[in-house]
């Protein structure tokens, strides 16, 4: 039995290289996107309610215990931008993403944020549906946003 829980994340630049490599590996396996370690260090994700990590507490503190990440940042005065959201395929469709989204949006709404924005691959229909159910809509297509294809900008109310 595993004890899978969302916990507050730490700033990417404070993570060990092994933990950042686990995040790189998650993105590669789940999105086929290749990221460099420096990409995560330079994101400047603060420690706050929009920085969450899905952890298997039974195997913590090994980097392999990381099963998902949700990183967002304040964006303009009243908005939040999700810059990274990925969950290991073995833990998708089990309510983990919805739980993180609910926690984050409720908390950030209480902090006075009104809008949320993100980018998603055009081919990732499952993710788009996940966001639509949560009140987001496609605003526009962003050509060549990802290395492998175009993306959509999605925006919604918190």
Wavefront OBJ file of the C-alpha trace (Angstrom):
o trace
v 0.000 0.000 0.000
v 1.218 3.485 -0.785
v 0.625 6.726 1.042
v 0.284 9.268 -1.786
v -0.234 12.885 -0.731
v 0.202 16.395 -2.037
v 2.615 18.340 0.139
v 4.015 21.840 -0.054
v 6.910 21.969 -2.473
v 10.230 23.663 -2.075
v 11.722 26.157 -4.468
v 13.287 24.364 -7.455
v 16.646 26.051 -6.889
v 16.701 24.544 -3.368
v 16.154 20.988 -4.634
v 19.008 18.579 -5.052
v 20.058 17.778 -8.613
v 18.584 14.279 -8.136
v 15.132 15.700 -7.319
v 15.252 18.076 -10.279
v 16.291 15.154 -12.493
v 13.214 13.245 -11.285
v 11.047 16.179 -12.434
v 12.853 16.253 -15.798
v 12.199 12.515 -16.141
v 8.509 12.953 -15.247
v 8.040 15.584 -17.934
v 9.852 13.459 -20.506
v 7.809 10.325 -19.772
v 4.436 12.067 -19.498
v 4.695 14.908 -22.036
v 7.652 13.903 -24.246
v 9.100 17.360 -23.581
v 12.790 17.672 -22.773
v 13.717 20.218 -20.146
v 17.112 21.222 -18.824
v 17.956 21.518 -15.146
v 18.554 25.239 -15.592
v 14.975 25.643 -16.875
v 13.601 24.645 -13.474
v 16.131 26.620 -11.463
v 15.252 29.799 -13.396
v 11.479 29.464 -12.945
v 11.650 31.234 -9.563
v 8.723 29.279 -8.115
v 8.015 30.621 -4.630
v 7.163 28.552 -1.592
v 3.401 29.099 -1.416
v 0.067 27.364 -1.956
v 0.737 27.096 -5.685
v 3.863 24.966 -5.217
v 2.805 21.375 -4.563
v 4.482 17.983 -4.892
v 2.724 14.604 -5.068
v 4.765 12.314 -2.843
v 4.689 8.622 -2.016
v 5.364 9.016 1.671
v 6.297 5.328 1.993
v 9.427 5.862 -0.125
v 10.287 9.440 0.920
v 12.983 10.941 0.794
v 14.136 9.087 -2.336
v 13.608 11.229 -5.464
v 11.580 8.359 -6.932
v 8.888 9.130 -4.325
v 7.926 12.176 -6.424
v 4.825 11.270 -8.439
v 3.702 14.715 -9.549
v 4.362 18.429 -9.461
v 2.197 21.530 -9.650
v 4.063 24.797 -9.892
v 2.401 28.164 -10.297
v 3.487 31.738 -9.832
v 1.791 35.045 -9.229
v 1.104 36.667 -12.580
v 0.174 40.313 -12.801
v -1.671 41.693 -9.785
v -4.725 39.434 -9.731
v -3.688 36.299 -11.612
v -1.803 33.044 -11.260
v 0.031 31.211 -14.003
v 0.499 27.462 -13.796
v 3.951 26.844 -15.225
v 4.231 23.105 -14.579
v 1.659 20.417 -13.819
v 2.504 16.767 -14.391
v 1.503 13.521 -12.735
v 3.062 10.102 -13.258
v 0.792 8.024 -15.532
v 0.340 5.382 -12.800
v -1.270 8.047 -10.593
v -3.401 9.847 -13.177
v -7.213 9.591 -13.173
v -7.265 8.826 -9.445
v -8.316 12.277 -8.227
v -4.820 13.545 -7.433
v -4.854 16.317 -10.038
v -8.315 17.464 -9.019
v -7.314 17.530 -5.353
v -4.265 19.685 -6.058
v -6.286 22.007 -8.299
v -9.038 22.408 -5.703
v -6.563 23.150 -2.907
v -4.556 25.608 -4.986
v -7.482 27.527 -6.454
v -9.340 27.821 -3.142
v -6.250 29.054 -1.340
v -5.215 31.524 -4.029
v -8.761 32.851 -4.360
v -8.662 33.534 -0.618
v -5.452 35.500 -1.245
v -7.313 37.785 -3.643
v -6.310 36.191 -6.946
v -9.097 36.188 -9.546
v -7.752 34.475 -12.675
v -5.665 31.493 -13.624
v -3.755 30.931 -16.841
v -1.646 28.144 -18.337
v -0.387 26.623 -21.549
v -1.182 23.097 -22.750
v -0.240 21.064 -25.798
v -2.817 21.136 -28.587
v -2.786 17.331 -28.653
v -3.328 16.939 -24.895
v -7.098 16.690 -25.038
v -7.321 14.981 -21.634
v -5.601 17.925 -19.947
v -7.741 20.421 -21.858
v -10.867 18.612 -20.683
v -9.548 18.597 -17.112
v -9.119 22.387 -17.273
v -12.445 22.991 -19.032
v -14.317 21.159 -16.262
v -12.634 23.626 -13.906
v -13.911 26.650 -15.813
v -11.005 27.370 -18.129
v -11.261 28.026 -21.832
v -8.842 28.218 -24.717
v -7.925 31.832 -25.397
v -5.607 31.322 -28.334
v -3.199 28.982 -30.050
v 0.516 29.604 -29.548
v 2.510 28.433 -32.553
v 5.636 26.375 -31.799
v 5.201 26.860 -28.040
v 6.491 23.356 -27.340
v 9.442 21.710 -29.057
v 7.186 19.051 -30.526
v 4.018 21.026 -31.343
v 1.806 24.054 -30.854
v 0.152 24.950 -27.583
v -3.025 26.576 -26.362
v -3.233 29.341 -23.804
v -6.090 28.649 -21.415
v -7.554 31.103 -18.910
v -10.325 31.011 -16.341
v -11.668 32.467 -13.128
v -10.538 31.179 -9.772
l 1 2 3 4 5 6 7 8 9 10 11 12 13 14 15 16 17 18 19 20 21 22 23 24 25 26 27 28 29 30 31 32 33 34 35 36 37 38 39 40 41 42 43 44 45 46 47 48 49 50 51 52 53 54 55 56 57 58 59 60 61 62 63 64 65 66 67 68 69 70 71 72 73 74 75 76 77 78 79 80 81 82 83 84 85 86 87 88 89 90 91 92 93 94 95 96 97 98 99 100 101 102 103 104 105 106 107 108 109 110 111 112 113 114 115 116 117 118 119 120 121 122 123 124 125 126 127 128 129 130 131 132 133 134 135 136 137 138 139 140 141 142 143 144 145 146 147 148 149 150 151 152 153 154 155 156 157 158
